[in-house]
Every structure is written in structure tokens, then in C-alpha cells.
Amino acid sequence: MIFVILVCLSLAFIDGWRSWTARNIQLHEMAISTSNMTRAIAQHANDTIRAADTTLVGLVERVQAEGTGPHALLRLHALLVMRVNELPQLQGLFIYDENGRWLVNSLPATPPNVNNADRDYFIYHRSNVDPKPYIGLPIRSRSTGVWIITVSRRINHADGSFAGVALATINIDYFVKFYESFDIGRHGAIVLALNNGIMLTRRPLLNDYTGKSMANVPLYRDSISKKAAGTVFIVSAQDGVTRLNSFRHLDNYPLYVSTALSKDEILADWLTDTYVHTAGVTVLLVVLGLLGFHLVGQIKLRLNAEAELVRARDALETLNQTLERLALQDGLTGLANRRHFDIALDKEFSRAIREASSLALVMIDVDCFKQYNDIYGHAAGDECLRKISEVVKTNQNRPGDVAARYGGEELGVLLPGTDVRGAMAIAEKIRLEIHNLGIEHTGNSAGVVTVSAGVDAVIPVQDHDKPLELIQAADKALYTAKSSGRDRVCENTSACNSRGSAAQQDPFATV
């Protein structure tokens, strides 16, 4: 049942992931397309203004070189008319003197008593000596009444003082006709504006939008005013349509262009394909689900039978593990039993031969334990062994160490990779901790339960040393500890870590 559900969910997820990936690819491709369109429109605007500006450069140089005499003005008029006819974007060319009077233009005749000293571009050049071109605010032409974009340059006298303005006007309709050649959908938009946010023209052209400031529009405020180029999704402040907006500032002039495509129109084909594909996948999932549930019903009986077999097998494995653990563990102390100890000894002895490493053994015996049982009873004796075994167990510092109940009250600690000095230290620590348990034992001269320990270590050699020899050596050291007064640790060399009080104990007392 779950498998069928998972398969259906997986197919649904894969189809959803495919659709989502296709959506992202569509948006990415349209972002690239919009960016390329914006680059082309920006290049067109740059070339259009450059052509007008190049004409102005020649006019300024000619006026400054030949002056504005009648003959010079006559030649200039012919040149202006020719240049306007050559460049379709030009609405007109004009030259004004330092007072704003019309000196010459590209019109058939110069209107009388016309003065442009109040125009934005004239005021700018009169106040600034910057020789660079100036793109002015969009205005209505006084000669034709149409909206125009002005490109102007300053004219100087020989001494550098202000001598007038050379002006080229570009009909905004020139840009509108060019923008109409692009497919931007029903809700797309193309904008040409000054870098300060003043709109020059827009497709579609809305009423009263020419010359309007867009400085507070989120797209301009958050993106256009801060980056040279970019592409962002944003909800339009004018009509609430979410659009993919790509913008770019012109390289040589203080203008930017922005191209916007409706997100809904971009995703329209993708959405149609997704609906059709989703309907097909839904039908497939229904059929697959019905077949799957039928198959699950047929398999269920077999699964139940197999489950019974598995439960029986698991119970048997658990029982075997329990028996194995019991076979290798002493039931009273929780330490390894003698069988476990013998297996570990053979294994570590072989390892020590292969690696030429030291193997140490500590044999521990409870002092006067028979008297303890006689005085306190066997139940107390069992509890005493459990406490002592807990101390021994806590001193297994490494995974390879093995602490075992060797027999009766005798314990063994197998220490791979440990020499005599290390084993003596561990044995002494065990002895001291057991002494400090303070288990009362009136039958022991120390007044508490103590242990004696024998230690030996060997680096075994193949076919020369045997595991039994290590046990015998440690037992011999244990006997030395007992005969030397108990409550002490001795190594096989008969060296013991004797205690002052223990040295005075009766060596012939019952062990």
C-alpha cells in the first residue's frame, strides 16, 4: 500500500519538478531575451543621439571658426537643411546667440522675434563651461508644436566667454516608431528616460507621461538608480501587473532604457503545457493506483506468512544471542567467565606473537574470603564479590582489556599491549580502590575486605611460550603477595608494593 502511494507521489513529484524546471527555464530564457532587447534599444538610442551630437560638434567648430556674419549664416543654413534631410531622427537644427536669439536654423524661414533664453538647455550652457553635450528635458517645439528631445552644445567666443548654443532636436515619434517594431505583448512596456528619472517616451504612450518624474517608482528607486544594468521582477506601480524588467544605462549619454514583459504572458505557453501534461499524469496515476492496490491485496497474504517466519527467526536469533552472552558471562559478577577468559587469552596471545607486543595478566584474589563467608554468610559474600568486580570492571580502560571471574573469589585481568610496569599500576589502583571501599571484615587483620594481586607480562615467541605459562607466572606472583602479608601487588620477580601495616600480618593465616 505504502509502496504504491510512494510510487504515485514520486511520479507526481517528478512531474511537478519537471514543470517547475520548465518554468524556471522559460523565465531564464525570457530574461536573456529581454536583456538582449534592452541592449539593442539602448544601442539604438546611443547611435541616434551620437549622430545628432556629431553634427553639433561640426557646427560649433564652424561657428567658432567662421563667425556669424551674413555670408557665414547663409552657408550654415544650407548645411543645417542638408543634415536634417540626411538624418531622419532630426526634427531640426538651431543656433542661438548669447542672448537666446535665433541666428540660423534648418527651417525654411526664421520666425521673427523668437527667443529661447528661457529654455532649460540655454540656461544650462550659459551657466556651465562644460564642453560636453547636454540632453535636456522633453519639450514641445515652438516651431512645430511636437514633443522633442534636445541635444545641445555650448558655443564660445575666442576669449572663452559664452557665445550661444548649437541645438539639435529629435522627434520623440522617431523612438516610438522604432519601439513599435518589437513584440512585447499586450502588457509589455518600453521606456526611454533621463538618468534623473524624467521620462522621455514610453510604449505604449500614456497621457501626460512625457516629462513625468519616475524617481519615486520602486523600479527606479531600488534598481535603476543604483545599477548600470539589470533584470528584476517587480509589480508595476501604474497598473499592478507583474513584469520582468530589464534596464540599461547608455554608455555615452545620461539616459537609460527599460524593457518590461508581463510575467503572465511569458508563462502563458508554459501554463497551457503544464495543464495538459498534468491532466495526463493524473489519469496515469489513477490507473497506476488502482492496479497497485489490487496487486497489494494479492501480495498481502504472502507477506503475512513471511512475517510469521521472520518473527520466528528473529526470536531464535535473540535466544541464541542470549545464550551466547550467558555462555561467556559470569552470572554473579557480570564479568567474563572462565570460558570467555580462555578464548580471549588464546586470541591475544596469538596477536602478541604476530605483533611482537607485550601481553600482561593480573590475577586477583580476595584475602581471607572463606572467613568472610563464615562470618557474614554466603549472601553477603556474593554481594562483596559483586562490589569488587565492579571496581575491576571500571579499570578496563581499553576495548581489548578483559576482566574475568577466573574461579571462586579469584579474578583475572588480561591487558594486551601492556608491560609489567603498566600492569602493576593498574593492579595497584584496583587494590587501593577495593581497600577504600571499606567493606567490613573482622576476619581480616586490616578490618576491611582487601585483595592481593600477582602480575606478569611477556612478549611471547612462536613455539616457545604458551598461554598457560603466563597464568602460572601470574599465579606465582599472587602466591608471593599472599605469603608476603596480603593486601599488596607483586610481580613475578618477587617484587611487591608492600604496605606498612600489611608487612606485619601473619603470613601463615588462612588465605
C-alpha positions as CSV (number, residue, x, y, z in Angstrom):
1,M,0.0,0.0,0.0
2,I,2.7,2.5,1.1
3,F,4.8,1.5,-1.9
4,V,2.0,2.2,-4.3
5,I,1.4,5.6,-2.6
6,L,5.1,6.4,-2.7
7,V,5.3,5.5,-6.4
8,C,2.4,7.7,-7.2
9,L,3.8,10.5,-5.1
10,S,7.2,10.1,-6.8
11,L,5.6,10.3,-10.2
12,A,3.7,13.4,-9.1
13,F,6.8,14.9,-7.6
14,I,8.9,14.2,-10.8
15,D,6.2,15.8,-13.0
16,G,5.9,18.8,-10.7
17,W,9.7,19.1,-10.6
18,R,9.8,18.9,-14.5
19,S,7.1,21.6,-14.8
20,W,8.8,23.8,-12.2
21,T,12.1,23.4,-14.0
22,A,10.5,24.2,-17.4
23,R,9.0,27.3,-15.8
24,N,12.4,28.4,-14.5
25,I,14.0,27.7,-17.9
26,Q,11.3,29.8,-19.6
27,L,11.8,32.7,-17.2
28,H,15.6,32.4,-17.6
29,E,15.4,32.4,-21.4
30,M,13.0,35.4,-21.4
31,A,15.3,37.2,-19.0
32,I,18.1,36.7,-21.6
33,S,15.8,37.7,-24.4
34,T,14.6,40.8,-22.6
35,S,18.2,41.8,-21.7
36,N,19.2,41.5,-25.3
37,M,16.2,43.5,-26.4
38,T,17.2,46.2,-23.9
39,R,20.8,46.2,-25.2
40,A,19.6,46.7,-28.8
41,I,17.2,49.5,-27.8
42,A,20.0,51.2,-25.7
43,Q,22.4,50.9,-28.7
44,H,19.8,52.5,-31.0
45,A,19.3,55.4,-28.6
46,N,23.0,55.9,-28.2
47,D,23.6,55.8,-32.0
48,T,20.6,58.2,-32.6
49,I,21.9,60.8,-30.1
50,R,25.5,60.3,-31.2
51,A,24.6,61.1,-34.8
52,A,22.9,64.4,-33.7
53,D,25.8,65.2,-31.3
54,T,28.4,64.6,-34.0
55,T,26.6,67.1,-36.2
56,L,26.6,69.6,-33.3
57,V,30.4,69.2,-32.9
58,G,30.9,70.2,-36.5
59,L,28.5,73.2,-36.2
60,V,30.2,74.5,-33.1
61,E,33.6,74.3,-34.6
62,R,32.4,76.1,-37.8
63,V,30.6,78.9,-35.9
64,Q,33.6,79.4,-33.6
65,A,36.0,79.5,-36.7
66,E,34.0,81.4,-39.3
67,G,31.8,83.6,-37.1
68,T,28.1,84.5,-37.6
69,G,28.3,87.0,-40.5
70,P,25.6,87.1,-43.1
71,H,27.6,85.1,-45.6
72,A,28.6,82.5,-42.9
73,L,24.9,82.2,-41.7
74,L,23.7,81.7,-45.3
75,R,26.2,78.8,-45.7
76,L,25.2,77.4,-42.3
77,H,21.5,77.4,-43.2
78,A,22.2,75.3,-46.3
79,L,24.3,72.9,-44.2
80,L,21.6,72.6,-41.5
81,V,18.9,71.8,-44.0
82,M,21.1,69.2,-45.6
83,R,22.0,67.5,-42.3
84,V,18.3,67.3,-41.3
85,N,17.4,65.7,-44.6
86,E,20.2,63.1,-44.1
87,L,19.3,62.2,-40.5
88,P,15.6,61.0,-40.2
89,Q,15.7,61.3,-36.4
90,L,16.4,65.1,-36.5
91,Q,13.4,67.3,-36.2
92,G,15.6,70.4,-36.6
93,L,19.0,72.1,-36.1
94,F,19.3,75.6,-34.5
95,I,22.0,78.1,-33.5
96,Y,21.3,80.8,-30.9
97,D,23.4,83.8,-29.9
98,E,24.4,84.6,-26.3
99,N,21.1,86.3,-25.7
100,G,18.9,83.4,-26.9
101,R,18.0,84.9,-30.3
102,W,17.7,82.6,-33.3
103,L,20.7,83.1,-35.6
104,V,20.1,80.3,-38.1
105,N,18.1,77.0,-38.3
106,S,17.1,74.3,-40.6
107,L,13.6,75.7,-41.2
108,P,12.7,77.3,-44.5
109,A,12.5,80.7,-42.7
110,T,13.4,82.0,-39.2
111,P,10.4,83.2,-37.2
112,P,10.8,86.9,-36.1
113,N,11.2,87.9,-32.5
114,V,11.6,84.4,-31.2
115,N,13.9,84.0,-28.1
116,N,14.9,80.7,-26.4
117,A,16.8,82.2,-23.5
118,D,14.2,80.7,-21.1
119,R,14.8,77.1,-22.3
120,D,16.4,74.6,-20.0
121,Y,19.3,73.8,-22.3
122,F,20.1,77.5,-22.9
123,I,20.2,78.3,-19.1
124,Y,22.4,75.3,-18.6
125,H,25.1,76.2,-21.1
126,R,25.1,79.9,-20.1
127,S,25.9,78.8,-16.6
128,N,28.3,75.9,-17.3
129,V,31.5,76.0,-19.3
130,D,31.4,72.2,-19.7
131,P,32.0,71.4,-23.5
132,K,30.2,68.1,-23.3
133,P,26.7,67.7,-24.9
134,Y,23.6,68.3,-22.7
135,I,20.4,66.2,-23.0
136,G,17.6,68.5,-21.9
137,L,14.1,67.9,-20.6
138,P,11.5,66.9,-23.2
139,I,9.7,70.0,-24.5
140,R,7.2,71.0,-27.2
141,S,8.9,72.6,-30.1
142,R,8.0,76.3,-30.6
143,S,8.4,75.8,-34.4
144,T,6.2,72.6,-34.8
145,G,4.4,72.0,-31.5
146,V,5.5,68.4,-31.3
147,W,7.3,66.7,-28.4
148,I,11.1,66.7,-28.9
149,I,14.3,65.7,-27.1
150,T,17.0,68.3,-27.2
151,V,20.8,67.7,-27.6
152,S,22.9,70.9,-27.3
153,R,26.4,72.2,-27.1
154,R,27.9,75.4,-25.9
155,I,29.4,77.9,-28.3
156,N,32.3,80.2,-27.1
157,H,33.8,83.4,-28.2
158,A,37.5,83.5,-28.8
159,D,38.2,84.5,-25.2
160,G,36.2,81.5,-23.9
161,S,33.1,83.5,-22.9
162,F,29.6,82.3,-23.7
163,A,28.6,83.0,-27.4
164,G,25.5,80.9,-27.7
165,V,24.1,77.4,-28.2
166,A,24.0,74.9,-31.0
167,L,20.9,72.7,-30.7
168,A,19.6,69.5,-32.3
169,T,16.1,68.4,-31.7
170,I,15.0,64.8,-32.1
171,N,11.3,64.0,-32.7
172,I,10.1,61.6,-29.9
173,D,7.9,59.9,-32.5
174,Y,11.2,58.6,-34.1
175,F,11.8,56.4,-31.0
176,V,8.1,55.4,-30.7
177,K,8.0,54.1,-34.3
178,F,11.2,52.1,-33.6
179,Y,9.8,50.6,-30.4
180,E,6.7,49.5,-32.2
181,S,8.8,47.0,-34.2
182,F,9.3,44.9,-31.0
183,D,6.9,42.2,-29.9
184,I,6.3,43.0,-26.2
185,G,2.8,41.5,-25.8
186,R,-0.3,43.3,-24.6
187,H,1.0,44.3,-21.3
188,G,4.7,44.9,-22.1
189,A,6.4,48.3,-22.0
190,I,9.5,50.1,-23.3
191,V,10.7,53.3,-21.6
192,L,13.3,55.9,-22.6
193,A,14.2,58.3,-19.8
194,L,16.9,60.6,-18.4
195,N,19.1,59.2,-15.7
196,N,17.4,61.5,-13.2
197,G,14.1,59.7,-13.7
198,I,12.4,62.1,-16.1
199,M,10.5,60.1,-18.8
200,L,11.2,61.0,-22.4
201,T,8.8,58.5,-24.1
202,R,7.1,55.2,-23.5
203,R,5.4,52.4,-25.4
204,P,2.5,52.3,-25.0
205,L,2.5,56.1,-24.7
206,L,0.2,57.1,-21.8
207,N,-1.3,60.6,-21.4
208,D,0.8,63.1,-19.5
209,Y,3.7,60.6,-19.1
210,T,6.2,62.6,-21.3
211,G,8.3,64.7,-18.9
212,K,7.0,62.9,-15.8
213,S,9.4,62.0,-13.0
214,M,9.7,58.4,-12.0
215,A,12.1,59.0,-9.2
216,N,9.7,57.5,-6.6
217,V,8.8,54.5,-8.7
218,P,10.2,51.3,-6.9
219,L,11.9,50.1,-10.1
220,Y,13.8,53.3,-10.5
221,R,14.4,53.9,-6.8
222,D,15.6,50.4,-5.9
223,S,17.3,49.3,-9.1
224,I,17.8,51.7,-12.0
225,S,19.3,54.5,-9.9
226,K,21.8,52.1,-8.3
227,K,23.0,49.8,-11.1
228,A,24.3,50.3,-14.7
229,A,22.2,47.4,-15.9
230,G,20.0,44.6,-14.5
231,T,16.9,42.4,-14.8
232,V,14.3,42.2,-12.0
233,F,10.7,41.1,-11.4
234,I,8.5,43.9,-10.0
235,V,4.9,44.8,-9.7
236,S,4.1,47.9,-11.7
237,A,3.0,50.9,-9.6
238,Q,0.8,52.1,-12.5
239,D,-1.4,49.0,-13.3
240,G,-0.4,46.4,-10.8
241,V,1.0,44.0,-13.5
242,T,4.0,41.9,-12.5
243,R,6.6,42.4,-15.2
244,L,10.1,41.2,-16.0
245,N,12.0,44.4,-16.2
246,S,15.4,44.7,-17.9
247,F,17.1,48.1,-17.9
248,R,20.4,49.5,-19.1
249,H,22.1,53.0,-18.9
250,L,23.6,54.4,-22.1
251,D,27.3,54.3,-22.3
252,N,27.9,57.8,-23.5
253,Y,24.8,59.8,-22.6
254,P,22.8,60.4,-19.4
255,L,19.8,58.2,-20.4
256,Y,18.6,54.7,-19.8
257,V,16.1,52.4,-21.4
258,S,13.9,49.8,-19.8
259,T,12.1,46.9,-21.4
260,A,9.3,45.1,-19.5
261,L,7.3,41.9,-20.3
262,S,4.3,40.7,-18.5
263,K,5.1,37.6,-16.3
264,D,1.7,36.1,-17.1
265,E,2.3,36.4,-20.8
266,I,5.8,35.0,-20.5
267,L,4.4,31.9,-18.8
268,A,1.2,31.5,-20.8
269,D,2.5,28.8,-23.1
270,W,4.2,27.0,-20.2
271,L,0.9,27.1,-18.2
272,T,-1.0,25.6,-21.1
273,D,1.5,22.8,-21.5
274,T,1.5,22.2,-17.7
275,Y,-2.3,21.9,-17.6
276,V,-2.3,19.3,-20.4
277,H,0.7,17.4,-19.0
278,T,-0.8,17.4,-15.5
279,A,-4.1,16.0,-16.7
280,G,-2.3,13.1,-18.5
281,V,-0.2,12.4,-15.4
282,T,-3.3,12.4,-13.2
283,V,-5.0,9.8,-15.4
284,L,-1.9,7.7,-15.3
285,L,-1.7,8.0,-11.5
286,V,-5.3,6.9,-11.1
287,V,-4.8,3.8,-13.3
288,L,-1.5,3.0,-11.6
289,G,-3.1,3.4,-8.1
290,L,-5.9,1.0,-8.9
291,L,-3.6,-1.6,-10.3
292,G,-1.2,-1.1,-7.4
293,F,-3.9,-1.6,-4.7
294,H,-5.1,-4.7,-6.5
295,L,-1.6,-6.1,-6.5
296,V,-1.0,-5.2,-2.9
297,G,-4.1,-7.2,-1.9
298,Q,-2.8,-10.3,-3.7
299,I,0.6,-10.0,-2.1
300,K,-0.7,-9.3,1.4
301,L,-1.4,-13.0,2.3
302,R,2.1,-14.0,1.2
303,L,3.6,-11.1,3.3
304,N,1.7,-12.2,6.4
305,A,3.1,-15.8,6.0
306,E,6.6,-14.4,5.5
307,A,6.2,-12.1,8.5
308,E,5.4,-15.1,10.7
309,L,8.6,-16.8,9.5
310,V,10.6,-13.7,10.2
311,R,9.3,-13.4,13.7
312,A,10.2,-17.0,14.4
313,R,13.7,-16.5,13.0
314,D,14.2,-13.3,15.0
315,A,13.0,-15.0,18.2
316,L,15.5,-17.8,17.6
317,E,18.3,-15.3,16.9
318,T,17.5,-13.4,20.1
319,L,17.5,-16.6,22.0
320,N,20.9,-17.6,20.5
321,Q,22.4,-14.2,21.3
322,T,21.2,-14.5,24.9
323,L,22.6,-18.0,25.3
324,E,25.9,-16.9,23.8
325,R,26.1,-14.0,26.1
326,L,25.3,-16.2,29.1
327,A,27.8,-18.7,28.0
328,L,30.6,-16.1,28.1
329,Q,29.5,-14.1,31.2
330,D,29.6,-14.8,34.8
331,G,26.1,-14.6,36.2
332,L,27.1,-13.3,39.7
333,T,29.7,-10.7,38.9
334,G,28.8,-9.6,35.4
335,L,32.4,-10.2,34.4
336,A,33.6,-12.5,31.6
337,N,33.5,-16.1,32.8
338,R,36.4,-18.6,32.6
339,R,35.5,-19.8,29.1
340,H,35.5,-16.3,27.8
341,F,38.8,-15.6,29.6
342,D,40.4,-18.7,28.0
343,I,39.2,-17.7,24.5
344,A,40.5,-14.1,24.9
345,L,43.8,-15.3,26.3
346,D,44.5,-17.5,23.3
347,K,43.4,-14.8,20.9
348,E,45.5,-12.0,22.5
349,F,48.5,-14.4,22.9
350,S,48.4,-15.1,19.2
351,R,48.1,-11.4,18.4
352,A,51.1,-10.6,20.7
353,I,53.2,-13.2,18.8
354,R,52.3,-11.6,15.4
355,E,52.9,-8.0,16.5
356,A,55.8,-8.8,19.0
357,S,53.9,-6.8,21.6
358,S,53.6,-7.2,25.4
359,L,50.8,-9.1,27.0
360,A,50.1,-8.7,30.7
361,L,48.0,-10.6,33.2
362,V,46.8,-9.6,36.7
363,M,45.5,-12.3,38.9
364,I,43.5,-11.0,41.9
365,D,42.3,-13.0,45.0
366,V,40.1,-11.8,47.9
367,D,42.0,-12.0,51.1
368,C,40.5,-14.3,53.8
369,F,37.3,-14.7,51.8
370,K,36.4,-18.1,53.4
371,Q,36.4,-16.3,56.8
372,Y,34.2,-13.6,55.3
373,N,31.6,-16.2,54.2
374,D,31.8,-17.9,57.6
375,I,31.2,-14.6,59.5
376,Y,28.8,-12.8,57.2
377,G,27.2,-15.6,55.2
378,H,27.3,-16.5,51.6
379,A,24.7,-13.9,50.5
380,A,27.0,-11.2,51.9
381,G,29.9,-12.9,50.2
382,D,28.2,-12.8,46.9
383,E,27.4,-9.0,47.3
384,C,31.1,-8.5,48.3
385,L,32.2,-10.2,45.1
386,R,29.9,-8.0,43.0
387,K,31.3,-4.8,44.5
388,I,34.9,-5.9,44.0
389,S,34.0,-7.0,40.4
390,E,32.5,-3.5,39.7
391,V,35.8,-1.9,40.8
392,V,37.8,-4.3,38.5
393,K,35.3,-3.6,35.6
394,T,35.8,0.2,35.9
395,N,39.5,-0.3,35.4
396,Q,39.1,-1.8,31.9
397,N,40.4,1.3,30.2
398,R,40.6,-0.1,26.6
399,P,38.3,-2.2,24.5
400,G,40.8,-5.0,24.3
401,D,41.1,-5.4,28.1
402,V,39.3,-8.4,29.6
403,A,38.2,-8.7,33.2
404,A,37.0,-12.2,34.2
405,R,36.0,-14.3,37.1
406,Y,38.7,-17.0,37.0
407,G,37.2,-19.1,39.7
408,G,35.6,-18.7,43.2
409,E,36.9,-15.4,44.6
410,E,39.8,-15.2,42.1
411,L,39.6,-12.7,39.3
412,G,41.8,-12.2,36.2
413,V,42.5,-9.0,34.1
414,L,44.1,-9.5,30.7
415,L,45.9,-6.4,29.4
416,P,47.1,-6.5,25.8
417,G,49.9,-4.2,24.8
418,T,50.8,-3.5,28.4
419,D,54.2,-4.2,30.1
420,V,54.8,-5.2,33.7
421,R,55.1,-1.6,34.9
422,G,51.7,-0.6,33.4
423,A,50.0,-3.8,34.7
424,M,51.5,-3.1,38.2
425,A,50.0,0.4,38.1
426,I,46.5,-0.9,37.2
427,A,46.7,-3.7,39.7
428,E,47.7,-1.3,42.5
429,K,44.9,1.1,41.5
430,I,42.4,-1.8,41.8
431,R,43.8,-2.9,45.1
432,L,43.7,0.6,46.6
433,E,40.1,1.2,45.4
434,I,38.9,-2.1,46.9
435,H,40.6,-1.3,50.1
436,N,39.0,2.1,50.1
437,L,35.5,0.5,49.7
438,G,35.8,-0.1,53.4
439,I,33.7,-3.3,53.4
440,E,33.9,-4.5,57.0
441,H,35.8,-7.8,57.5
442,T,36.6,-8.6,61.1
443,G,38.3,-11.8,60.0
444,N,40.9,-9.8,58.1
445,S,43.7,-8.1,60.0
446,A,43.1,-4.9,58.1
447,G,39.5,-4.8,59.4
448,V,38.1,-4.4,55.8
449,V,38.0,-6.5,52.7
450,T,41.3,-6.4,50.8
451,V,42.7,-8.2,47.8
452,S,46.1,-9.5,46.8
453,A,47.3,-9.4,43.2
454,G,50.0,-11.1,41.1
455,V,51.3,-9.6,37.9
456,D,53.3,-10.9,35.0
457,A,53.9,-9.8,31.4
458,V,55.5,-11.4,28.4
459,I,56.4,-10.7,24.8
460,P,55.7,-14.3,23.6
461,V,57.7,-16.0,20.9
462,Q,56.2,-18.5,18.5
463,D,56.7,-22.2,19.6
464,H,58.5,-21.1,22.7
465,D,55.9,-19.5,25.0
466,K,52.5,-20.8,26.0
467,P,49.4,-19.0,27.4
468,L,49.4,-21.4,30.4
469,E,52.9,-20.2,31.3
470,L,51.6,-16.6,31.7
471,I,48.8,-17.8,34.0
472,Q,51.3,-19.8,36.1
473,A,53.6,-16.9,36.4
474,A,50.8,-14.5,37.5
475,D,49.6,-17.2,40.0
476,K,53.1,-17.5,41.3
477,A,53.3,-13.7,41.8
478,L,49.8,-13.9,43.6
479,Y,51.1,-16.5,45.9
480,T,54.1,-14.3,46.7
481,A,51.7,-11.4,47.5
482,K,49.7,-13.7,49.8
483,S,52.7,-15.1,51.6
484,S,54.2,-11.6,52.0
485,G,51.2,-10.3,54.0
486,R,48.3,-9.8,51.6
487,D,46.7,-6.5,50.5
488,R,49.5,-5.9,48.1
489,V,50.6,-6.4,44.5
490,C,53.6,-8.5,43.4
491,E,55.2,-9.2,40.1
492,N,56.7,-12.5,39.1
493,T,60.2,-11.2,40.1
494,S,59.0,-11.4,43.7
495,A,58.9,-7.6,43.9
496,C,55.9,-6.3,45.9
497,N,54.4,-2.9,46.6
498,S,54.2,-3.7,50.3
499,R,52.1,-1.6,52.8
500,G,53.5,-0.8,56.2
501,S,50.6,-2.4,58.1
502,A,50.4,-5.4,55.8
503,A,54.1,-6.3,56.4
504,Q,53.2,-7.1,60.0
505,Q,50.4,-9.6,59.1
506,D,50.7,-13.3,59.8
507,P,52.0,-15.0,56.6
508,F,50.5,-18.3,57.8
509,A,46.9,-17.1,58.3
510,T,44.3,-18.7,56.1
511,V,44.1,-17.1,52.7
